[in-house]
Amino acid sequence: MQTIIVIVQLLPALIAAIKAIEEAIPGAGQGEAKLAAVRGIIEAVDASYKNLWPQLQPIIGVLVGLFNKTGAFKAAAGS
């Protein structure tokens, strides 16, 4: 249960990091590099989150899929 709480608390920061990276490097075809950047940022901020990566990676995938499906990345890039 503690892991769920920590991950839910991380969601706003994850979303901000994902959107910032997408804004800096827009477009398709760079997903692996962008994912690696999110992971590097998380681990640089707090190395203990490295243990959560197996749970965080699919959550990031869900968020990116949602942003792609809803056009959130295109809207952010056009702002």
Phi and psi restraints in degrees (range 20) as a CNS / XPLOR table:
assign (resid 1 and name C) (resid 2 and name N)
       (resid 2 and name CA) (resid 2 and name C) 1.0 -61.2 20.0 2
assign (resid 2 and name N) (resid 2 and name CA)
       (resid 2 and name C) (resid 3 and name N) 1.0 -37.4 20.0 2
assign (resid 2 and name C) (resid 3 and name N)
       (resid 3 and name CA) (resid 3 and name C) 1.0 -62.8 20.0 2
assign (resid 3 and name N) (resid 3 and name CA)
       (resid 3 and name C) (resid 4 and name N) 1.0 -41.2 20.0 2
assign (resid 3 and name C) (resid 4 and name N)
       (resid 4 and name CA) (resid 4 and name C) 1.0 -61.5 20.0 2
assign (resid 4 and name N) (resid 4 and name CA)
       (resid 4 and name C) (resid 5 and name N) 1.0 -44.9 20.0 2
assign (resid 4 and name C) (resid 5 and name N)
       (resid 5 and name CA) (resid 5 and name C) 1.0 -61.5 20.0 2
assign (resid 5 and name N) (resid 5 and name CA)
       (resid 5 and name C) (resid 6 and name N) 1.0 -45.9 20.0 2
assign (resid 5 and name C) (resid 6 and name N)
       (resid 6 and name CA) (resid 6 and name C) 1.0 -61.7 20.0 2
assign (resid 6 and name N) (resid 6 and name CA)
       (resid 6 and name C) (resid 7 and name N) 1.0 -45.0 20.0 2
assign (resid 6 and name C) (resid 7 and name N)
       (resid 7 and name CA) (resid 7 and name C) 1.0 -65.1 20.0 2
assign (resid 7 and name N) (resid 7 and name CA)
       (resid 7 and name C) (resid 8 and name N) 1.0 -42.3 20.0 2
assign (resid 7 and name C) (resid 8 and name N)
       (resid 8 and name CA) (resid 8 and name C) 1.0 -62.5 20.0 2
assign (resid 8 and name N) (resid 8 and name CA)
       (resid 8 and name C) (resid 9 and name N) 1.0 -38.7 20.0 2
assign (resid 8 and name C) (resid 9 and name N)
       (resid 9 and name CA) (resid 9 and name C) 1.0 -67.1 20.0 2
assign (resid 9 and name N) (resid 9 and name CA)
       (resid 9 and name C) (resid 10 and name N) 1.0 -28.9 20.0 2
assign (resid 9 and name C) (resid 10 and name N)
       (resid 10 and name CA) (resid 10 and name C) 1.0 -79.2 20.0 2
assign (resid 10 and name N) (resid 10 and name CA)
       (resid 10 and name C) (resid 11 and name N) 1.0 -18.5 20.0 2
assign (resid 10 and name C) (resid 11 and name N)
       (resid 11 and name CA) (resid 11 and name C) 1.0 -51.7 20.0 2
assign (resid 11 and name N) (resid 11 and name CA)
       (resid 11 and name C) (resid 12 and name N) 1.0 -47.9 20.0 2
assign (resid 11 and name C) (resid 12 and name N)
       (resid 12 and name CA) (resid 12 and name C) 1.0 -59.9 20.0 2
assign (resid 12 and name N) (resid 12 and name CA)
       (resid 12 and name C) (resid 13 and name N) 1.0 -39.8 20.0 2
assign (resid 12 and name C) (resid 13 and name N)
       (resid 13 and name CA) (resid 13 and name C) 1.0 -69.1 20.0 2
assign (resid 13 and name N) (resid 13 and name CA)
       (resid 13 and name C) (resid 14 and name N) 1.0 -38.9 20.0 2
assign (resid 13 and name C) (resid 14 and name N)
       (resid 14 and name CA) (resid 14 and name C) 1.0 -62.4 20.0 2
assign (resid 14 and name N) (resid 14 and name CA)
       (resid 14 and name C) (resid 15 and name N) 1.0 -46.2 20.0 2
assign (resid 14 and name C) (resid 15 and name N)
       (resid 15 and name CA) (resid 15 and name C) 1.0 -61.1 20.0 2
assign (resid 15 and name N) (resid 15 and name CA)
       (resid 15 and name C) (resid 16 and name N) 1.0 -44.4 20.0 2
assign (resid 15 and name C) (resid 16 and name N)
       (resid 16 and name CA) (resid 16 and name C) 1.0 -62.1 20.0 2
assign (resid 16 and name N) (resid 16 and name CA)
       (resid 16 and name C) (resid 17 and name N) 1.0 -42.7 20.0 2
assign (resid 16 and name C) (resid 17 and name N)
       (resid 17 and name CA) (resid 17 and name C) 1.0 -65.1 20.0 2
assign (resid 17 and name N) (resid 17 and name CA)
       (resid 17 and name C) (resid 18 and name N) 1.0 -44.4 20.0 2
assign (resid 17 and name C) (resid 18 and name N)
       (resid 18 and name CA) (resid 18 and name C) 1.0 -60.5 20.0 2
assign (resid 18 and name N) (resid 18 and name CA)
       (resid 18 and name C) (resid 19 and name N) 1.0 -47.5 20.0 2
assign (resid 18 and name C) (resid 19 and name N)
       (resid 19 and name CA) (resid 19 and name C) 1.0 -66.2 20.0 2
assign (resid 19 and name N) (resid 19 and name CA)
       (resid 19 and name C) (resid 20 and name N) 1.0 -38.6 20.0 2
assign (resid 19 and name C) (resid 20 and name N)
       (resid 20 and name CA) (resid 20 and name C) 1.0 -64.2 20.0 2
assign (resid 20 and name N) (resid 20 and name CA)
       (resid 20 and name C) (resid 21 and name N) 1.0 -42.1 20.0 2
assign (resid 20 and name C) (resid 21 and name N)
       (resid 21 and name CA) (resid 21 and name C) 1.0 -67.2 20.0 2
assign (resid 21 and name N) (resid 21 and name CA)
       (resid 21 and name C) (resid 22 and name N) 1.0 -41.5 20.0 2
assign (resid 21 and name C) (resid 22 and name N)
       (resid 22 and name CA) (resid 22 and name C) 1.0 -63.8 20.0 2
assign (resid 22 and name N) (resid 22 and name CA)
       (resid 22 and name C) (resid 23 and name N) 1.0 -37.8 20.0 2
assign (resid 22 and name C) (resid 23 and name N)
       (resid 23 and name CA) (resid 23 and name C) 1.0 -67.4 20.0 2
assign (resid 23 and name N) (resid 23 and name CA)
       (resid 23 and name C) (resid 24 and name N) 1.0 -38.8 20.0 2
assign (resid 23 and name C) (resid 24 and name N)
       (resid 24 and name CA) (resid 24 and name C) 1.0 -72.4 20.0 2
assign (resid 24 and name N) (resid 24 and name CA)
       (resid 24 and name C) (resid 25 and name N) 1.0 -34.4 20.0 2
assign (resid 24 and name C) (resid 25 and name N)
       (resid 25 and name CA) (resid 25 and name C) 1.0 -132.3 20.0 2
assign (resid 25 and name N) (resid 25 and name CA)
       (resid 25 and name C) (resid 26 and name N) 1.0 76.9 20.0 2
assign (resid 25 and name C) (resid 26 and name N)
       (resid 26 and name CA) (resid 26 and name C) 1.0 -73.1 20.0 2
assign (resid 26 and name N) (resid 26 and name CA)
       (resid 26 and name C) (resid 27 and name N) 1.0 161.8 20.0 2
assign (resid 26 and name C) (resid 27 and name N)
       (resid 27 and name CA) (resid 27 and name C) 1.0 99.5 20.0 2
assign (resid 27 and name N) (resid 27 and name CA)
       (resid 27 and name C) (resid 28 and name N) 1.0 170.7 20.0 2
assign (resid 27 and name C) (resid 28 and name N)
       (resid 28 and name CA) (resid 28 and name C) 1.0 -88.9 20.0 2
assign (resid 28 and name N) (resid 28 and name CA)
       (resid 28 and name C) (resid 29 and name N) 1.0 167.7 20.0 2
assign (resid 28 and name C) (resid 29 and name N)
       (resid 29 and name CA) (resid 29 and name C) 1.0 91.5 20.0 2
assign (resid 29 and name N) (resid 29 and name CA)
       (resid 29 and name C) (resid 30 and name N) 1.0 -2.7 20.0 2
assign (resid 29 and name C) (resid 30 and name N)
       (resid 30 and name CA) (resid 30 and name C) 1.0 -118.6 20.0 2
assign (resid 30 and name N) (resid 30 and name CA)
       (resid 30 and name C) (resid 31 and name N) 1.0 19.6 20.0 2
assign (resid 30 and name C) (resid 31 and name N)
       (resid 31 and name CA) (resid 31 and name C) 1.0 -56.0 20.0 2
assign (resid 31 and name N) (resid 31 and name CA)
       (resid 31 and name C) (resid 32 and name N) 1.0 -44.5 20.0 2
assign (resid 31 and name C) (resid 32 and name N)
       (resid 32 and name CA) (resid 32 and name C) 1.0 -64.2 20.0 2
assign (resid 32 and name N) (resid 32 and name CA)
       (resid 32 and name C) (resid 33 and name N) 1.0 -41.2 20.0 2
assign (resid 32 and name C) (resid 33 and name N)
       (resid 33 and name CA) (resid 33 and name C) 1.0 -66.5 20.0 2
assign (resid 33 and name N) (resid 33 and name CA)
       (resid 33 and name C) (resid 34 and name N) 1.0 -39.6 20.0 2
assign (resid 33 and name C) (resid 34 and name N)
       (resid 34 and name CA) (resid 34 and name C) 1.0 -66.4 20.0 2
assign (resid 34 and name N) (resid 34 and name CA)
       (resid 34 and name C) (resid 35 and name N) 1.0 -41.7 20.0 2
assign (resid 34 and name C) (resid 35 and name N)
       (resid 35 and name CA) (resid 35 and name C) 1.0 -62.3 20.0 2
assign (resid 35 and name N) (resid 35 and name CA)
       (resid 35 and name C) (resid 36 and name N) 1.0 -42.2 20.0 2
assign (resid 35 and name C) (resid 36 and name N)
       (resid 36 and name CA) (resid 36 and name C) 1.0 -62.6 20.0 2
assign (resid 36 and name N) (resid 36 and name CA)
       (resid 36 and name C) (resid 37 and name N) 1.0 -36.1 20.0 2
assign (resid 36 and name C) (resid 37 and name N)
       (resid 37 and name CA) (resid 37 and name C) 1.0 -66.2 20.0 2
assign (resid 37 and name N) (resid 37 and name CA)
       (resid 37 and name C) (resid 38 and name N) 1.0 -43.2 20.0 2
assign (resid 37 and name C) (resid 38 and name N)
       (resid 38 and name CA) (resid 38 and name C) 1.0 -60.4 20.0 2
assign (resid 38 and name N) (resid 38 and name CA)
       (resid 38 and name C) (resid 39 and name N) 1.0 -44.8 20.0 2
assign (resid 38 and name C) (resid 39 and name N)
       (resid 39 and name CA) (resid 39 and name C) 1.0 -62.5 20.0 2
assign (resid 39 and name N) (resid 39 and name CA)
       (resid 39 and name C) (resid 40 and name N) 1.0 -44.4 20.0 2
assign (resid 39 and name C) (resid 40 and name N)
       (resid 40 and name CA) (resid 40 and name C) 1.0 -60.7 20.0 2
assign (resid 40 and name N) (resid 40 and name CA)
       (resid 40 and name C) (resid 41 and name N) 1.0 -40.6 20.0 2
assign (resid 40 and name C) (resid 41 and name N)
       (resid 41 and name CA) (resid 41 and name C) 1.0 -65.0 20.0 2
assign (resid 41 and name N) (resid 41 and name CA)
       (resid 41 and name C) (resid 42 and name N) 1.0 -46.4 20.0 2
assign (resid 41 and name C) (resid 42 and name N)
       (resid 42 and name CA) (resid 42 and name C) 1.0 -59.4 20.0 2
assign (resid 42 and name N) (resid 42 and name CA)
       (resid 42 and name C) (resid 43 and name N) 1.0 -48.0 20.0 2
assign (resid 42 and name C) (resid 43 and name N)
       (resid 43 and name CA) (resid 43 and name C) 1.0 -70.3 20.0 2
assign (resid 43 and name N) (resid 43 and name CA)
       (resid 43 and name C) (resid 44 and name N) 1.0 -29.3 20.0 2
assign (resid 43 and name C) (resid 44 and name N)
       (resid 44 and name CA) (resid 44 and name C) 1.0 -69.9 20.0 2
assign (resid 44 and name N) (resid 44 and name CA)
       (resid 44 and name C) (resid 45 and name N) 1.0 -36.0 20.0 2
assign (resid 44 and name C) (resid 45 and name N)
       (resid 45 and name CA) (resid 45 and name C) 1.0 -70.9 20.0 2
assign (resid 45 and name N) (resid 45 and name CA)
       (resid 45 and name C) (resid 46 and name N) 1.0 -44.3 20.0 2
assign (resid 45 and name C) (resid 46 and name N)
       (resid 46 and name CA) (resid 46 and name C) 1.0 -154.8 20.0 2
assign (resid 46 and name N) (resid 46 and name CA)
       (resid 46 and name C) (resid 47 and name N) 1.0 105.0 20.0 2
assign (resid 46 and name C) (resid 47 and name N)
       (resid 47 and name CA) (resid 47 and name C) 1.0 -60.0 20.0 2
assign (resid 47 and name N) (resid 47 and name CA)
       (resid 47 and name C) (resid 48 and name N) 1.0 -21.6 20.0 2
assign (resid 47 and name C) (resid 48 and name N)
       (resid 48 and name CA) (resid 48 and name C) 1.0 -67.0 20.0 2
assign (resid 48 and name N) (resid 48 and name CA)
       (resid 48 and name C) (resid 49 and name N) 1.0 -21.4 20.0 2
assign (resid 48 and name C) (resid 49 and name N)
       (resid 49 and name CA) (resid 49 and name C) 1.0 -72.5 20.0 2
assign (resid 49 and name N) (resid 49 and name CA)
       (resid 49 and name C) (resid 50 and name N) 1.0 -11.0 20.0 2
assign (resid 49 and name C) (resid 50 and name N)
       (resid 50 and name CA) (resid 50 and name C) 1.0 -55.8 20.0 2
assign (resid 50 and name N) (resid 50 and name CA)
       (resid 50 and name C) (resid 51 and name N) 1.0 -34.4 20.0 2
assign (resid 50 and name C) (resid 51 and name N)
       (resid 51 and name CA) (resid 51 and name C) 1.0 -67.0 20.0 2
assign (resid 51 and name N) (resid 51 and name CA)
       (resid 51 and name C) (resid 52 and name N) 1.0 -21.7 20.0 2
assign (resid 51 and name C) (resid 52 and name N)
       (resid 52 and name CA) (resid 52 and name C) 1.0 -90.0 20.0 2
assign (resid 52 and name N) (resid 52 and name CA)
       (resid 52 and name C) (resid 53 and name N) 1.0 -6.0 20.0 2
assign (resid 52 and name C) (resid 53 and name N)
       (resid 53 and name CA) (resid 53 and name C) 1.0 -53.8 20.0 2
assign (resid 53 and name N) (resid 53 and name CA)
       (resid 53 and name C) (resid 54 and name N) 1.0 -40.3 20.0 2
assign (resid 53 and name C) (resid 54 and name N)
       (resid 54 and name CA) (resid 54 and name C) 1.0 -58.3 20.0 2
assign (resid 54 and name N) (resid 54 and name CA)
       (resid 54 and name C) (resid 55 and name N) 1.0 -29.1 20.0 2
assign (resid 54 and name C) (resid 55 and name N)
       (resid 55 and name CA) (resid 55 and name C) 1.0 -87.7 20.0 2
assign (resid 55 and name N) (resid 55 and name CA)
       (resid 55 and name C) (resid 56 and name N) 1.0 -35.9 20.0 2
assign (resid 55 and name C) (resid 56 and name N)
       (resid 56 and name CA) (resid 56 and name C) 1.0 -71.0 20.0 2
assign (resid 56 and name N) (resid 56 and name CA)
       (resid 56 and name C) (resid 57 and name N) 1.0 -37.0 20.0 2
assign (resid 56 and name C) (resid 57 and name N)
       (resid 57 and name CA) (resid 57 and name C) 1.0 -58.2 20.0 2
assign (resid 57 and name N) (resid 57 and name CA)
       (resid 57 and name C) (resid 58 and name N) 1.0 -49.7 20.0 2
assign (resid 57 and name C) (resid 58 and name N)
       (resid 58 and name CA) (resid 58 and name C) 1.0 -68.1 20.0 2
assign (resid 58 and name N) (resid 58 and name CA)
       (resid 58 and name C) (resid 59 and name N) 1.0 -29.4 20.0 2
assign (resid 58 and name C) (resid 59 and name N)
       (resid 59 and name CA) (resid 59 and name C) 1.0 -65.5 20.0 2
assign (resid 59 and name N) (resid 59 and name CA)
       (resid 59 and name C) (resid 60 and name N) 1.0 -41.7 20.0 2
assign (resid 59 and name C) (resid 60 and name N)
       (resid 60 and name CA) (resid 60 and name C) 1.0 -61.8 20.0 2
assign (resid 60 and name N) (resid 60 and name CA)
       (resid 60 and name C) (resid 61 and name N) 1.0 -40.3 20.0 2
assign (resid 60 and name C) (resid 61 and name N)
       (resid 61 and name CA) (resid 61 and name C) 1.0 -60.4 20.0 2
assign (resid 61 and name N) (resid 61 and name CA)
       (resid 61 and name C) (resid 62 and name N) 1.0 -41.5 20.0 2
assign (resid 61 and name C) (resid 62 and name N)
       (resid 62 and name CA) (resid 62 and name C) 1.0 -63.6 20.0 2
assign (resid 62 and name N) (resid 62 and name CA)
       (resid 62 and name C) (resid 63 and name N) 1.0 -45.2 20.0 2
assign (resid 62 and name C) (resid 63 and name N)
       (resid 63 and name CA) (resid 63 and name C) 1.0 -62.9 20.0 2
assign (resid 63 and name N) (resid 63 and name CA)
       (resid 63 and name C) (resid 64 and name N) 1.0 -46.4 20.0 2
assign (resid 63 and name C) (resid 64 and name N)
       (resid 64 and name CA) (resid 64 and name C) 1.0 -62.3 20.0 2
assign (resid 64 and name N) (resid 64 and name CA)
       (resid 64 and name C) (resid 65 and name N) 1.0 -42.5 20.0 2
assign (resid 64 and name C) (resid 65 and name N)
       (resid 65 and name CA) (resid 65 and name C) 1.0 -59.5 20.0 2
assign (resid 65 and name N) (resid 65 and name CA)
       (resid 65 and name C) (resid 66 and name N) 1.0 -42.9 20.0 2
assign (resid 65 and name C) (resid 66 and name N)
       (resid 66 and name CA) (resid 66 and name C) 1.0 -63.4 20.0 2
assign (resid 66 and name N) (resid 66 and name CA)
       (resid 66 and name C) (resid 67 and name N) 1.0 -45.6 20.0 2
assign (resid 66 and name C) (resid 67 and name N)
       (resid 67 and name CA) (resid 67 and name C) 1.0 -63.1 20.0 2
assign (resid 67 and name N) (resid 67 and name CA)
       (resid 67 and name C) (resid 68 and name N) 1.0 -39.9 20.0 2
assign (resid 67 and name C) (resid 68 and name N)
       (resid 68 and name CA) (resid 68 and name C) 1.0 -65.7 20.0 2
assign (resid 68 and name N) (resid 68 and name CA)
       (resid 68 and name C) (resid 69 and name N) 1.0 -44.6 20.0 2
assign (resid 68 and name C) (resid 69 and name N)
       (resid 69 and name CA) (resid 69 and name C) 1.0 -65.0 20.0 2
assign (resid 69 and name N) (resid 69 and name CA)
       (resid 69 and name C) (resid 70 and name N) 1.0 -38.9 20.0 2
assign (resid 69 and name C) (resid 70 and name N)
       (resid 70 and name CA) (resid 70 and name C) 1.0 -90.0 20.0 2
assign (resid 70 and name N) (resid 70 and name CA)
       (resid 70 and name C) (resid 71 and name N) 1.0 -6.0 20.0 2
assign (resid 70 and name C) (resid 71 and name N)
       (resid 71 and name CA) (resid 71 and name C) 1.0 79.3 20.0 2
assign (resid 71 and name N) (resid 71 and name CA)
       (resid 71 and name C) (resid 72 and name N) 1.0 15.8 20.0 2
assign (resid 71 and name C) (resid 72 and name N)
       (resid 72 and name CA) (resid 72 and name C) 1.0 -61.5 20.0 2
assign (resid 72 and name N) (resid 72 and name CA)
       (resid 72 and name C) (resid 73 and name N) 1.0 -35.9 20.0 2
assign (resid 72 and name C) (resid 73 and name N)
       (resid 73 and name CA) (resid 73 and name C) 1.0 -68.5 20.0 2
assign (resid 73 and name N) (resid 73 and name CA)
       (resid 73 and name C) (resid 74 and name N) 1.0 -41.5 20.0 2
assign (resid 73 and name C) (resid 74 and name N)
       (resid 74 and name CA) (resid 74 and name C) 1.0 -64.1 20.0 2
assign (resid 74 and name N) (resid 74 and name CA)
       (resid 74 and name C) (resid 75 and name N) 1.0 -40.4 20.0 2
assign (resid 74 and name C) (resid 75 and name N)
       (resid 75 and name CA) (resid 75 and name C) 1.0 -65.5 20.0 2
assign (resid 75 and name N) (resid 75 and name CA)
       (resid 75 and name C) (resid 76 and name N) 1.0 -40.5 20.0 2
assign (resid 75 and name C) (resid 76 and name N)
       (resid 76 and name CA) (resid 76 and name C) 1.0 -66.4 20.0 2
assign (resid 76 and name N) (resid 76 and name CA)
       (resid 76 and name C) (resid 77 and name N) 1.0 -40.2 20.0 2
assign (resid 76 and name C) (resid 77 and name N)
       (resid 77 and name CA) (resid 77 and name C) 1.0 -67.6 20.0 2
assign (resid 77 and name N) (resid 77 and name CA)
       (resid 77 and name C) (resid 78 and name N) 1.0 -31.3 20.0 2
assign (resid 77 and name C) (resid 78 and name N)
       (resid 78 and name CA) (resid 78 and name C) 1.0 -81.9 20.0 2
assign (resid 78 and name N) (resid 78 and name CA)
       (resid 78 and name C) (resid 79 and name N) 1.0 -8.7 20.0 2
